[in-house]
Amino acid sequence: MAVGWAIIGAGMHPQQKLAPAIVLTPDAELIGVLSRDQGRADAFAEAHGAKAGYSDLDALLADSRIDAVFVSSPNAAHVGHTLAAAKAGKHVLSEKPMATSVEDAAAMVEACKSNGVKLGLGFELRFHPAHRVARDLVSQDKLGRVRLLQGHWGRGERKEPEHLPRTGLRDWWEDPEQMGGGSVIMGLGVHVFDLVRFVMQQEVTEVSAMTDGQTDAQPLEHIATMGLRLEDGTIANISCGRMLPDTLNDFTVYGTDGRFTGHATVWEARMGDMEVVSETVNKTEAWEYNYLANFIDEITDFQDAIKGDREPAASGIDGLRSTEINSAVIESAKTGRSVKIEHKKA
Ligand SMILES: NC(=O)c1ccc[n+]([C@@H]2O[C@H](COP(=O)([O-])OP(=O)(O)OC[C@H]3O[C@@H](n4cnc5c(N)ncnc54)[C@H](OP(=O)(O)O)[C@@H]3O)[C@@H](O)[C@H]2O)c1
């Protein structure tokens, strides 16, 4: 039976990626969408073939055709939307960053657990086949002892098209409270932190960050570079920025016996190529540009998690751990000191 979906949020990400991906995913049906404005909800529903537009959260959650919600509202709203959906018995796939505080992330995990619904995170980089190869190489010891990981994600500046009237709908991206105290850390860095955890299957124990923000004069950073220490001492070096339209967006794992590199694989769309050079494995592979493939696989995995009663590939705990890293990185950028991470019990 098809899984009935609603999207909480009718912004750019749902418009361009989530709704088209749900429509293309086998056994998925787009039932509803939530906007604060009924006209925008109806227009979204019509554009994507959803059954109903809602401007009232309770009414959406009372729709029995909806089994799961994709929470894609502004960052600070994820917690409220998730708690309400869990209480209504709906499974939740939340966009990143999961929450703007570790306490909120833990509350989301607890609410989904106590209401018996699945909680997943929108970490689509886990679904690029290159990154799955990297994870397998590491778990099978094909690169020897991993010493260093490097990842970066940059993009051009976010601008509203000048020929269109100003809507203000995207102003929250410049509001430290709505964002959770970080800009590119919350937008891009969080994906790469999760990728490091995914590939290494280890937790991050300490971080050190340098940014051009986290000050009174400039609360939100445009560029950030971060060092992460993993449980076994391995170090990861991550950079991200939003005024870098020509970044390579590579991800590299250096081991004592070899190296994995994903060239341009750190992006929402599936694209780029991979190079593995090691004592035992030498291979390259390239992927044709596919805008929605990672999202379709993410939604498919979440549906399989519901049907098979298992955790999704990126679970609520993965979201909680990534939120702990975000908070530590922001604290480190503010204080100029490295920050050790205490993992919250969940
Ligand atoms: N996984 C990924 O790769 C990826 C990529 C992009 C974004 N995201 C995440 O997806 C989420 C949504 O991003 P987006 O790009 O769709 O954002 P967006 O285009 O800025 O849209 C968010 C929508 O939220 C509503 N909104 C605006 N200001 C608000 C406020 N102050 N309070 C409550 N609602 C407000 C507006 O819709 P209405 O007024 O119509 O309700 C707006 O259209 C974010 O958490 C973002 O981090 C993830």
PDBQT file of the ligand as one rigid body, heavy atoms in Angstrom, charges set to zero:
ROOT
HETATM    1  N1  LIG A 401      18.500  18.527   2.699  1.00  0.00    +0.000 N 
HETATM    2  C1  LIG A 401      18.843  19.561   1.995  1.00  0.00    +0.000 C 
HETATM    3  O1  LIG A 401      19.737  19.474   1.170  1.00  0.00    +0.000 OA
HETATM    4  C2  LIG A 401      18.132  20.887   2.174  1.00  0.00    +0.000 A 
HETATM    5  C3  LIG A 401      18.210  21.856   1.172  1.00  0.00    +0.000 A 
HETATM    6  C4  LIG A 401      17.536  23.072   1.364  1.00  0.00    +0.000 A 
HETATM    7  C5  LIG A 401      16.837  23.301   2.542  1.00  0.00    +0.000 A 
HETATM    8  N2  LIG A 401      16.813  22.334   3.512  1.00  0.00    +0.000 N 
HETATM    9  C6  LIG A 401      16.081  22.597   4.782  1.00  0.00    +0.000 C 
HETATM   10  O2  LIG A 401      14.684  22.647   4.515  1.00  0.00    +0.000 OA
HETATM   11  C7  LIG A 401      14.038  23.602   5.352  1.00  0.00    +0.000 C 
HETATM   12  C8  LIG A 401      13.245  24.586   4.477  1.00  0.00    +0.000 C 
HETATM   13  O3  LIG A 401      14.125  25.240   3.594  1.00  0.00    +0.000 OA
HETATM   14  P1  LIG A 401      13.572  26.069   2.323  1.00  0.00    +0.000 P 
HETATM   15  O4  LIG A 401      14.739  26.316   1.444  1.00  0.00    +0.000 OA
HETATM   16  O5  LIG A 401      12.375  25.416   1.763  1.00  0.00    +0.000 OA
HETATM   17  O6  LIG A 401      13.151  27.429   3.044  1.00  0.00    +0.000 OA
HETATM   18  P2  LIG A 401      12.366  28.658   2.382  1.00  0.00    +0.000 P 
HETATM   19  O7  LIG A 401      12.288  28.576   0.913  1.00  0.00    +0.000 OA
HETATM   20  O8  LIG A 401      12.961  29.869   2.981  1.00  0.00    +0.000 OA
HETATM   21  O9  LIG A 401      10.869  28.410   2.849  1.00  0.00    +0.000 OA
HETATM   22  C9  LIG A 401      10.435  28.233   4.143  1.00  0.00    +0.000 C 
HETATM   23  C10 LIG A 401       8.940  28.585   4.233  1.00  0.00    +0.000 C 
HETATM   24  O10 LIG A 401       8.665  28.758   5.630  1.00  0.00    +0.000 OA
HETATM   25  C11 LIG A 401       7.695  29.790   5.791  1.00  0.00    +0.000 C 
HETATM   26  N3  LIG A 401       8.292  30.814   6.658  1.00  0.00    +0.000 N 
HETATM   27  C12 LIG A 401       9.102  31.834   6.322  1.00  0.00    +0.000 A 
HETATM   28  N4  LIG A 401       9.450  32.555   7.401  1.00  0.00    +0.000 NA
HETATM   29  C13 LIG A 401       8.860  31.951   8.455  1.00  0.00    +0.000 A 
HETATM   30  C14 LIG A 401       8.853  32.197   9.832  1.00  0.00    +0.000 A 
HETATM   31  N5  LIG A 401       9.508  33.231  10.364  1.00  0.00    +0.000 N 
HETATM   32  N6  LIG A 401       8.141  31.348  10.633  1.00  0.00    +0.000 NA
HETATM   33  C15 LIG A 401       7.460  30.312  10.112  1.00  0.00    +0.000 A 
HETATM   34  N7  LIG A 401       7.430  30.027   8.783  1.00  0.00    +0.000 NA
HETATM   35  C16 LIG A 401       8.117  30.838   7.982  1.00  0.00    +0.000 A 
HETATM   36  C17 LIG A 401       7.386  30.330   4.424  1.00  0.00    +0.000 C 
HETATM   37  O11 LIG A 401       6.255  29.636   3.930  1.00  0.00    +0.000 OA
HETATM   38  P3  LIG A 401       4.736  30.063   4.261  1.00  0.00    +0.000 P 
HETATM   39  O12 LIG A 401       4.718  31.511   4.680  1.00  0.00    +0.000 OA
HETATM   40  O13 LIG A 401       4.045  29.782   2.975  1.00  0.00    +0.000 OA
HETATM   41  O14 LIG A 401       4.311  29.134   5.372  1.00  0.00    +0.000 OA
HETATM   42  C18 LIG A 401       8.580  29.901   3.599  1.00  0.00    +0.000 C 
HETATM   43  O15 LIG A 401       8.272  29.742   2.248  1.00  0.00    +0.000 OA
HETATM   44  C19 LIG A 401      15.151  24.244   6.194  1.00  0.00    +0.000 C 
HETATM   45  O16 LIG A 401      15.216  23.622   7.444  1.00  0.00    +0.000 OA
HETATM   46  C20 LIG A 401      16.413  23.951   5.403  1.00  0.00    +0.000 C 
HETATM   47  O17 LIG A 401      17.562  23.854   6.206  1.00  0.00    +0.000 OA
HETATM   48  C21 LIG A 401      17.420  21.137   3.340  1.00  0.00    +0.000 A 
ENDROOT
TORSDOF 0
